[in-house]
Amino acid sequence: MHHIAAAEKAVTETLLLLDGVKPEGAKIKLRHLIGQRFEDLSAATGPDGPFAEAGEAAHKAIENYRQHEAFRTLLCHGVAQVTATRSGAWVLVIRSLSIRARQAEETTAVFEKADAEKKLAQLKSDGQKLASNLGQLRKKLQAKMSN
């Protein structure tokens, strides 16, 4: 959860800064839900966005990080249970219920310790890359504002 929250904080900080320094006539959305904020930041730094040139590396990092959205949703909104195997290894079982096309959709995900450790390492690495790229973008734009 820490790594997810750190990435989400970096996204929000960056969106707020972009809104403050946006070019005349540009529009930066500041929506409530974090998935929407990822979309808004991706649009602002994407090829057709007002920060396309300055935000190219950040845009790539955002798009790479978005592969974790389904896991984030599962982790944040699912019901988790940790069980142990006969050999003493733990297994994480997460169950969630969502609504898709007006129908209930139940999801069950099972993570053995080794798989969970790999998932955590990838999430941490991608989140750090994202936060770093967004931090560099903010510094670049703040330096422009100072000049």
C-alpha positions in Angstrom: 0.0 0.0 0.0 2.9 2.4 0.8 4.3 2.1 -2.8 0.9 2.6 -4.3 0.2 5.6 -2.2 3.6 7.2 -3.0 3.0 6.9 -6.7 -0.5 8.3 -6.4 0.8 11.3 -4.3 3.4 12.0 -7.0 0.7 12.0 -9.7 -1.5 14.4 -7.7 1.4 16.7 -6.9 2.3 16.8 -10.6 -1.2 17.5 -11.8 -1.5 20.4 -9.4 1.7 21.9 -10.6 0.8 21.4 -14.2 -2.5 23.2 -13.6 -0.6 26.1 -12.0 1.8 26.5 -14.9 -0.4 25.5 -17.9 0.0 27.5 -21.1 -2.7 30.0 -22.0 -5.8 28.2 -23.2 -4.7 24.7 -22.0 -6.9 22.7 -19.7 -5.7 20.4 -17.0 -8.4 18.2 -15.4 -8.2 17.7 -11.6 -10.6 14.9 -11.0 -11.3 13.1 -7.7 -10.6 9.4 -8.5 -7.0 8.3 -8.8 -7.6 6.3 -12.0 -9.0 9.6 -13.5 -5.9 11.5 -12.3 -3.6 9.0 -14.0 -5.7 9.5 -17.2 -5.5 13.3 -16.8 -1.8 13.3 -16.3 -1.3 10.9 -19.2 -3.3 13.2 -21.4 -1.4 16.3 -20.3 2.0 14.7 -20.9 1.0 12.7 -23.9 1.8 13.5 -27.6 -1.2 15.9 -27.9 -1.0 17.3 -24.4 0.2 20.8 -23.4 3.3 19.3 -21.7 4.2 16.7 -24.4 7.8 17.9 -24.8 8.7 18.4 -21.2 6.7 15.4 -20.0 7.8 12.7 -22.5 9.7 10.6 -20.0 7.0 11.1 -17.4 4.4 10.0 -19.9 6.2 6.7 -20.6 6.6 6.1 -16.8 2.9 6.7 -16.3 1.9 4.3 -19.1 4.2 1.7 -17.7 2.9 2.1 -14.1 -0.7 1.7 -15.2 -0.2 -2.1 -15.6 -0.6 -2.2 -11.8 -4.1 -0.7 -11.8 -6.0 -4.0 -11.6 -3.8 -5.2 -8.7 -4.2 -1.9 -6.9 -8.0 -2.1 -7.2 -7.9 -5.7 -6.0 -5.6 -4.9 -3.1 -7.4 -1.7 -2.0 -11.0 -3.0 -2.4 -10.7 -6.7 -2.0 -11.1 -8.8 1.1 -7.8 -10.4 2.0 -7.1 -13.7 3.8 -3.8 -15.2 4.6 -3.6 -18.9 4.9 -0.7 -21.3 5.5 0.2 -24.4 3.7 1.2 -27.6 5.5 4.8 -26.7 4.9 4.2 -23.4 6.7 4.4 -21.1 3.6 1.8 -18.4 3.5 -0.7 -17.8 0.7 -2.6 -14.6 0.2 -6.2 -14.9 -1.1 -8.0 -11.8 -2.2 -11.7 -11.7 -3.1 -13.5 -8.8 -4.6 -16.9 -8.0 -6.0 -17.4 -5.3 -8.6 -20.1 -4.3 -11.1 -19.3 -4.6 -14.8 -22.0 -3.8 -17.4 -24.6 -3.9 -14.6 -23.6 -7.4 -13.6 -21.8 -8.7 -10.5 -18.3 -9.8 -11.2 -16.5 -11.8 -8.5 -12.7 -12.0 -8.6 -10.5 -14.3 -6.6 -6.7 -13.9 -6.8 -4.2 -16.2 -5.1 -0.6 -15.2 -4.4 2.0 -17.5 -3.0 4.8 -15.8 -1.1 7.3 -16.0 -3.9 4.8 -14.5 -6.4 3.8 -11.8 -4.0 7.5 -10.8 -3.4 8.0 -10.5 -7.2 4.9 -8.5 -7.5 5.9 -6.2 -4.7 9.4 -5.7 -6.2 8.0 -4.8 -9.6 5.4 -2.5 -8.0 8.1 -0.8 -5.9 10.5 -0.4 -8.9 7.8 1.0 -11.3 6.5 3.3 -8.6 10.0 4.7 -7.9 10.6 5.2 -11.6 7.3 7.0 -11.9 7.9 9.2 -8.8 11.4 10.0 -10.0 10.2 11.0 -13.5 7.4 13.1 -12.2 9.7 14.8 -9.7 12.1 15.7 -12.5 9.2 17.1 -14.5 8.1 19.2 -11.6 11.6 20.5 -11.0 12.0 21.4 -14.7 8.7 23.3 -14.7 9.4 25.0 -11.4 12.8 26.1 -12.8 11.0 27.6 -15.8 8.6 29.4 -13.5 11.5 30.9 -11.6 13.1 32.4 -14.7 
